[in-house]
Amino acid sequence: MNKIRVKNFGPIQNGIENNGFLDINKITIFIGNEGSGKECMAKLISTMSWLEKTLFRGEIKESYVTSYNRFVKEYCNYQNLANYFSDDTEIDFVGEVYDMKFREGKLTLSAKNAESYKVPKIMYVPAERNFLSAVENPDKLKGLPKSLSKFWEEMQKALRELSGSIKLPIGDVRFEYDKANKIPRIVGKSYRLRLSEASSGFQSFVPLYLVSHNLATSIEKERDTSRNELSAEAQRKLQNEIAKIISNEKLSTELREAALKLLSSKYRNDTFLNIVEEIEQNLFPSSQMSVLFTLLEYANLHEENGLILTTHSPYIINYLTLSIQAEHLHNRIANSNNNDKEGLSERLNDIVPLKSCIKGTTVTVYQLEDNGKIVKLPDYEGLPSDQNYLNIFLEKGNRLFDSLLEIEGELI
């Protein structure tokens, strides 16, 4: 499990209690007020994870990353994080193949044993994604954030690889793409609309769904076929390395085969790290549940897949609790002596899809507070605590309404 420690970075001052590390669990969720640092934590994890992967593949050299403040000016600036740094910013990232430490404006790297490293496909899904649905040809506009441009590229790839129409997990609708005219459409029982004409919920959800679905399923195919689509530069580099191995007469047949197998593993995406800002954006509560269950299903496709979410929605935490409890019940059903295991499992699946059930030990929820602290929410038997900002503000609304009723009572 990767870990990260952050101090004096934008709105994050002391970080987590006792100057400790945050565990980047299989399912990691950040909640908190606007400007509390949810997105900057998600972006920083994305940046560090991408650097680790790229260094492992040899696509960039350690000396390049650590020189001329490129870590801040180039790599963190990709996610618009450059201005979050101060003179006393501290960042520690403990990865699988690299440990990274940022102190006094300098990044240091420490390589580790890479034998068990699974190369992730890292996708950052920005909150601005609905913009891509609302305008025509956003790639022709100047000044788009780099992360949004990258997400647009992945969305275009998903559209190109889409075969026919696809049923969406929210509403009784399908999505189709007119490849000849490059027109995405939402198709219901009584309507057929361009995506730019659809509701804001669909405009936010469809890009998220298309990219997540395409990447999650394609990586499963890659794992099965051991093939991967590489950039032209990566292909040339791979070809050169293969040629060196093949032409090395000092290598035995067994060593040559082992070297080629290792080289192939370096360039194949084995897992999927999906990082999503504001999963609930513009969605009705029941649709939020469907979207969460869909992303959990993709995370469950492989043991080492990961899902990182930022959210303002209390429903997301509640639905997450449903998935954890459903996993617990699923195991109890499997190990019980009940004569109707199949029937119980079907009833359970109607509430929470079995493919979306998750273990409580794989979930961590962090609450970012306005004073710059980060608090790990406690859990009760694996279920996230109800005592979090989101539920507290729901309760506050109820208490305020009770106060209004008291005033009304005095008027009678």
C-alpha positions as CSV (number, residue, x, y, z in Angstrom):
1,M,0.0,0.0,0.0
2,N,1.4,3.4,-1.0
3,K,1.6,6.2,1.5
4,I,1.9,10.0,1.4
5,R,2.6,12.7,3.9
6,V,2.0,16.3,3.2
7,K,2.7,19.5,5.2
8,N,2.4,23.2,4.4
9,F,1.1,22.6,0.9
10,G,-1.6,25.0,-0.1
11,P,-4.6,24.7,2.4
12,I,-3.0,21.6,4.0
13,Q,-0.9,22.8,6.9
14,N,-0.2,20.1,9.5
15,G,-1.6,17.2,7.5
16,I,-2.8,14.1,9.3
17,E,-2.4,13.9,13.1
18,N,1.0,13.3,14.6
19,N,2.7,14.3,11.4
20,G,1.9,10.9,10.0
21,F,1.3,9.3,6.6
22,L,-2.0,8.8,4.8
23,D,-2.6,5.2,3.5
24,I,-3.6,5.2,-0.2
25,N,-6.0,2.3,0.1
26,K,-7.7,0.4,-2.7
27,I,-10.7,2.7,-2.1
28,T,-9.7,6.2,-0.8
29,I,-12.1,9.0,-0.3
30,F,-11.5,12.7,0.6
31,I,-14.3,14.8,2.0
32,G,-14.3,18.4,3.2
33,N,-15.3,21.9,2.6
34,E,-14.5,23.9,-0.6
35,G,-10.8,24.9,-0.5
36,S,-9.9,22.4,2.2
37,G,-7.5,20.5,-0.1
38,K,-9.4,17.5,-1.3
39,E,-8.6,18.0,-4.9
40,C,-5.0,19.0,-4.3
41,M,-4.4,15.7,-2.4
42,A,-6.0,13.7,-5.2
43,K,-3.9,15.6,-7.8
44,L,-0.7,15.2,-5.8
45,I,-1.3,11.4,-5.4
46,S,-1.9,11.3,-9.2
47,T,1.3,13.2,-9.9
48,M,3.5,11.1,-7.6
49,S,2.0,7.8,-8.8
50,W,2.6,8.8,-12.5
51,L,6.2,9.8,-11.7
52,E,6.8,6.5,-10.1
53,K,5.4,4.6,-13.1
54,T,7.3,6.7,-15.6
55,L,10.6,6.4,-13.8
56,F,10.1,2.7,-13.5
57,R,9.6,2.4,-17.3
58,G,12.7,4.4,-17.9
59,E,10.8,7.1,-19.9
60,I,12.5,9.8,-17.9
61,K,15.7,9.8,-15.9
62,E,16.0,10.5,-12.2
63,S,18.4,13.3,-12.7
64,Y,16.0,15.0,-15.1
65,V,13.1,15.0,-12.6
66,T,15.2,16.3,-9.7
67,S,17.0,19.1,-11.6
68,Y,16.0,22.7,-12.1
69,N,12.9,22.4,-9.9
70,R,11.2,20.4,-12.7
71,F,9.2,18.5,-10.1
72,V,7.3,21.7,-9.2
73,K,7.5,23.7,-12.5
74,E,6.7,20.8,-14.9
75,Y,5.1,17.8,-13.2
76,C,3.1,19.5,-10.4
77,N,2.3,22.4,-12.7
78,Y,0.6,19.9,-15.0
79,Q,-2.2,19.7,-12.3
80,N,-1.9,23.5,-11.6
81,L,-0.3,22.7,-8.2
82,A,2.8,24.9,-8.6
83,N,1.5,27.8,-6.6
84,Y,0.6,25.5,-3.6
85,F,4.2,25.2,-2.7
86,S,5.9,27.3,0.0
87,D,9.4,27.5,1.4
88,D,8.5,25.0,4.1
89,T,6.5,22.5,2.1
90,E,7.2,18.9,2.9
91,I,6.1,15.9,0.9
92,D,6.9,12.3,1.4
93,F,5.6,9.6,-0.9
94,V,6.3,5.9,-0.2
95,G,5.6,3.9,-3.4
96,E,6.2,0.4,-4.5
97,V,9.4,1.1,-6.5
98,Y,10.3,4.6,-5.5
99,D,10.3,6.7,-2.3
100,M,10.2,10.4,-2.9
101,K,11.0,13.2,-0.5
102,F,10.5,17.0,-1.1
103,R,12.3,19.3,1.3
104,E,13.6,22.9,1.0
105,G,12.5,23.1,-2.7
106,K,14.3,19.9,-3.7
107,L,13.1,16.4,-4.7
108,T,15.1,13.3,-3.8
109,L,14.4,9.9,-5.2
110,S,15.2,6.4,-3.8
111,A,14.7,3.4,-6.0
112,K,13.5,0.2,-4.5
113,N,13.0,-3.4,-5.6
114,A,10.6,-3.5,-8.5
115,E,10.0,-7.2,-8.9
116,S,6.3,-7.1,-7.7
117,Y,5.4,-3.8,-9.2
118,K,2.2,-3.8,-11.3
119,V,2.2,-1.0,-13.8
120,P,-0.9,1.2,-13.4
121,K,-2.9,3.1,-16.0
122,I,-3.5,6.3,-14.1
123,M,-6.6,8.4,-15.1
124,Y,-7.4,11.7,-13.5
125,V,-11.1,12.7,-14.1
126,P,-11.4,16.4,-13.5
127,A,-14.6,18.2,-12.2
128,E,-14.6,20.2,-15.4
129,R,-15.5,17.1,-17.5
130,N,-19.0,18.3,-18.2
131,F,-17.5,21.1,-20.3
132,L,-16.4,18.4,-22.8
133,S,-20.1,17.4,-23.3
134,A,-21.4,21.0,-23.6
135,V,-19.2,22.4,-26.4
136,E,-18.3,21.3,-29.9
137,N,-14.6,20.4,-30.6
138,P,-13.2,21.4,-27.2
139,D,-9.7,20.3,-28.4
140,K,-9.6,23.3,-30.7
141,L,-10.0,25.8,-27.8
142,K,-6.9,27.4,-26.3
143,G,-6.0,27.5,-22.7
144,L,-7.7,24.2,-21.5
145,P,-6.1,22.8,-18.4
146,K,-3.6,20.0,-19.3
147,S,-5.4,17.4,-17.2
148,L,-8.7,18.2,-19.0
149,S,-7.0,18.0,-22.4
150,K,-5.6,14.6,-21.4
151,F,-9.0,13.4,-20.3
152,W,-10.4,14.6,-23.6
153,E,-7.9,12.5,-25.4
154,E,-9.0,9.4,-23.4
155,M,-12.6,10.2,-24.1
156,Q,-12.0,10.4,-27.8
157,K,-10.2,7.0,-27.7
158,A,-13.2,5.5,-25.8
159,L,-15.5,6.9,-28.5
160,R,-13.4,5.5,-31.3
161,E,-13.3,2.1,-29.7
162,L,-17.0,2.0,-28.9
163,S,-18.9,-0.7,-30.8
164,G,-22.5,0.1,-31.3
165,S,-24.6,1.6,-28.5
166,I,-24.1,1.0,-24.8
167,K,-26.6,1.0,-22.0
168,L,-25.9,3.6,-19.3
169,P,-26.2,2.6,-15.6
170,I,-28.3,5.6,-14.8
171,G,-31.8,6.1,-16.2
172,D,-33.3,3.9,-18.8
173,V,-31.2,5.3,-21.6
174,R,-28.4,4.3,-24.0
175,F,-25.4,6.1,-25.4
176,E,-24.5,6.0,-29.0
177,Y,-21.8,7.7,-31.1
178,D,-22.1,8.7,-34.7
179,K,-18.5,8.1,-35.8
180,A,-19.0,9.5,-39.3
181,N,-20.2,12.9,-38.0
182,K,-18.6,12.7,-34.5
183,I,-21.9,13.2,-32.7
184,P,-22.5,11.7,-29.2
185,R,-26.1,11.1,-28.4
186,I,-28.3,10.1,-25.4
187,V,-31.2,7.8,-26.5
188,G,-34.3,7.2,-24.3
189,K,-37.6,5.6,-25.0
190,S,-39.1,8.8,-26.4
191,Y,-36.2,11.0,-27.3
192,R,-32.8,11.1,-29.0
193,L,-30.6,14.0,-28.1
194,R,-27.1,15.2,-28.7
195,L,-25.1,15.0,-25.5
196,S,-24.7,18.8,-25.6
197,E,-28.5,19.0,-25.4
198,A,-28.9,16.5,-22.5
199,S,-29.2,17.3,-18.8
200,S,-26.2,18.5,-16.8
201,G,-26.1,15.1,-15.0
202,F,-25.6,13.2,-18.2
203,Q,-23.1,15.8,-19.4
204,S,-21.0,15.1,-16.3
205,F,-21.6,11.4,-16.0
206,V,-21.1,10.2,-19.6
207,P,-17.5,11.3,-20.0
208,L,-16.6,9.7,-16.7
209,Y,-18.4,6.5,-17.6
210,L,-17.0,6.2,-21.1
211,V,-13.4,6.7,-20.1
212,S,-13.6,4.5,-16.9
213,H,-15.4,1.7,-18.7
214,N,-13.0,1.7,-21.7
215,L,-9.9,1.8,-19.5
216,A,-11.0,-0.8,-17.0
217,T,-12.2,-3.3,-19.6
218,S,-9.2,-2.7,-22.0
219,I,-6.7,-3.3,-19.3
220,E,-8.4,-6.6,-18.6
221,K,-7.9,-7.5,-22.2
222,E,-4.3,-6.3,-22.1
223,R,-3.7,-8.6,-19.2
224,D,-5.1,-11.5,-21.1
225,T,-3.3,-10.8,-24.4
226,S,-0.1,-9.2,-23.0
227,R,-0.5,-6.4,-25.5
228,N,-0.5,-2.7,-25.0
229,E,-0.9,0.4,-27.2
230,L,2.2,2.5,-26.9
231,S,3.1,5.9,-28.0
232,A,5.4,6.2,-31.0
233,E,8.3,7.2,-28.8
234,A,7.7,4.4,-26.4
235,Q,7.5,1.9,-29.3
236,R,10.9,3.0,-30.6
237,K,12.4,2.8,-27.2
238,L,10.9,-0.7,-26.7
239,Q,12.1,-1.8,-30.1
240,N,15.7,-0.6,-29.4
241,E,15.8,-2.4,-26.1
242,I,14.4,-5.6,-27.7
243,A,17.0,-5.3,-30.4
244,K,19.8,-5.1,-27.8
245,I,18.6,-8.2,-26.1
246,I,18.2,-10.2,-29.2
247,S,21.6,-9.2,-30.6
248,N,23.5,-10.0,-27.3
249,E,25.2,-13.3,-28.1
250,K,26.4,-13.6,-24.6
251,L,22.9,-14.3,-23.4
252,S,21.6,-17.9,-23.3
253,T,18.2,-18.7,-24.7
254,E,16.7,-18.9,-21.3
255,L,18.2,-15.5,-20.2
256,R,17.1,-13.9,-23.4
257,E,13.5,-15.1,-23.0
258,A,13.5,-13.9,-19.4
259,A,14.8,-10.5,-20.3
260,L,12.2,-10.1,-23.1
261,K,9.4,-11.1,-20.6
262,L,10.6,-8.6,-18.1
263,L,10.8,-5.9,-20.7
264,S,7.2,-6.6,-21.9
265,S,6.0,-6.4,-18.3
266,K,7.5,-2.9,-18.0
267,Y,5.4,-1.6,-20.9
268,R,2.0,-3.3,-20.2
269,N,-0.6,-1.6,-18.0
270,D,-1.5,-4.2,-15.4
271,T,-3.8,-2.2,-13.1
272,F,-6.1,0.8,-13.2
273,L,-6.0,3.7,-10.8
274,N,-9.1,5.8,-11.3
275,I,-9.0,9.2,-9.6
276,V,-12.4,11.1,-9.8
277,E,-13.2,14.6,-8.7
278,E,-16.7,15.2,-7.4
279,I,-18.3,11.8,-8.4
280,E,-21.7,13.2,-7.5
281,Q,-21.6,16.2,-9.8
282,N,-25.1,17.2,-11.0
283,L,-26.6,13.8,-10.1
284,F,-29.7,12.7,-8.3
285,P,-29.0,10.6,-5.2
286,S,-30.1,7.3,-6.8
287,S,-27.9,8.1,-9.8
288,Q,-25.0,8.8,-7.4
289,M,-25.5,5.3,-6.1
290,S,-25.4,3.7,-9.5
291,V,-22.3,5.6,-10.5
292,L,-20.5,4.6,-7.3
293,F,-21.5,1.0,-7.7
294,T,-20.2,1.1,-11.3
295,L,-16.8,2.5,-10.3
296,L,-16.5,0.0,-7.5
297,E,-17.2,-2.8,-10.0
298,Y,-14.3,-1.6,-12.1
299,A,-12.1,-1.4,-9.1
300,N,-13.0,-5.0,-8.3
301,L,-11.9,-6.2,-11.7
302,H,-8.4,-6.6,-10.3
303,E,-7.1,-6.9,-6.8
304,E,-4.6,-4.1,-7.3
305,N,-6.9,-1.7,-9.1
306,G,-7.6,1.5,-7.1
307,L,-10.3,4.2,-6.9
308,I,-9.7,7.6,-5.3
309,L,-12.7,10.0,-5.0
310,T,-13.4,13.5,-3.8
311,T,-16.9,14.3,-2.7
312,H,-19.3,16.7,-1.0
313,S,-22.1,14.2,-1.0
314,P,-23.3,12.4,2.2
315,Y,-25.0,9.9,0.0
316,I,-21.7,8.6,-1.4
317,I,-20.5,7.7,2.1
318,N,-23.8,6.0,2.9
319,Y,-23.8,4.0,-0.3
320,L,-20.2,3.0,0.3
321,T,-21.4,1.7,3.6
322,L,-24.0,-0.4,1.8
323,S,-21.3,-2.0,-0.4
324,I,-19.2,-2.9,2.7
325,Q,-22.1,-4.4,4.5
326,A,-23.2,-6.3,1.4
327,E,-19.8,-7.8,1.1
328,H,-20.0,-8.9,4.8
329,L,-23.4,-10.5,4.2
330,H,-22.3,-12.2,1.0
331,N,-19.5,-14.0,2.9
332,R,-22.0,-15.0,5.6
333,I,-24.4,-16.4,3.1
334,A,-21.6,-18.4,1.4
335,N,-20.5,-19.9,4.7
336,S,-24.0,-20.5,6.1
337,N,-26.1,-23.7,6.3
338,N,-29.1,-21.9,4.8
339,N,-30.9,-24.0,2.2
340,D,-31.7,-20.9,0.0
341,K,-28.2,-19.5,-0.5
342,E,-29.0,-18.7,-4.1
343,G,-32.2,-16.9,-3.3
344,L,-30.5,-14.9,-0.6
345,S,-27.7,-13.9,-2.9
346,E,-30.2,-12.8,-5.6
347,R,-32.0,-10.6,-3.1
348,L,-28.7,-9.2,-2.0
349,N,-27.7,-8.5,-5.6
350,D,-30.9,-6.6,-6.1
351,I,-29.8,-4.2,-3.4
352,V,-26.1,-4.0,-4.0
353,P,-24.7,-5.6,-7.1
354,L,-22.3,-8.4,-6.0
355,K,-19.7,-7.1,-8.4
356,S,-19.7,-3.8,-6.4
357,C,-19.3,-5.3,-2.9
358,I,-16.0,-4.3,-1.2
359,K,-14.2,-5.3,2.0
360,G,-14.1,-2.7,4.7
361,T,-10.4,-3.2,5.1
362,T,-9.8,-1.8,1.6
363,V,-11.6,1.5,2.3
364,T,-10.2,4.6,3.9
365,V,-12.1,7.9,4.3
366,Y,-10.2,11.1,5.1
367,Q,-11.8,14.3,6.3
368,L,-10.0,17.6,5.4
369,E,-10.7,20.3,7.9
370,D,-10.7,24.1,7.4
371,N,-7.7,24.5,9.8
372,G,-5.4,22.5,7.4
373,K,-5.6,19.2,9.3
374,I,-6.5,15.8,7.8
375,V,-8.4,13.3,9.9
376,K,-8.8,9.7,9.2
377,L,-12.4,8.7,9.8
378,P,-12.8,5.9,12.3
379,D,-14.8,2.9,11.4
380,Y,-17.1,0.5,13.3
381,E,-16.6,-3.1,12.2
382,G,-15.3,-1.9,8.9
383,L,-18.1,0.6,8.3
384,P,-17.2,4.3,7.9
385,S,-18.2,6.5,10.9
386,D,-21.5,8.4,10.7
387,Q,-19.7,11.2,12.6
388,N,-18.3,13.1,9.5
389,Y,-18.7,16.6,8.1
390,L,-21.3,15.5,5.6
391,N,-23.7,13.8,8.0
392,I,-23.1,16.5,10.7
393,F,-24.3,19.2,8.3
394,L,-27.4,17.2,7.5
395,E,-28.1,16.9,11.2
396,K,-27.5,20.7,11.6
397,G,-30.2,21.4,8.9
398,N,-32.6,19.2,10.9
399,R,-31.8,21.1,14.1
400,L,-32.3,24.5,12.5
401,F,-35.7,23.4,11.2
402,D,-36.6,22.3,14.7
403,S,-35.7,25.8,15.9
404,L,-38.0,27.3,13.2
405,L,-40.8,25.1,14.5
406,E,-40.2,26.3,18.0
407,I,-40.6,29.9,16.9
408,E,-43.7,29.0,15.0
409,G,-45.1,27.4,18.2
410,E,-44.6,30.6,20.1
411,L,-46.7,32.4,17.6
412,I,-49.8,30.2,18.2
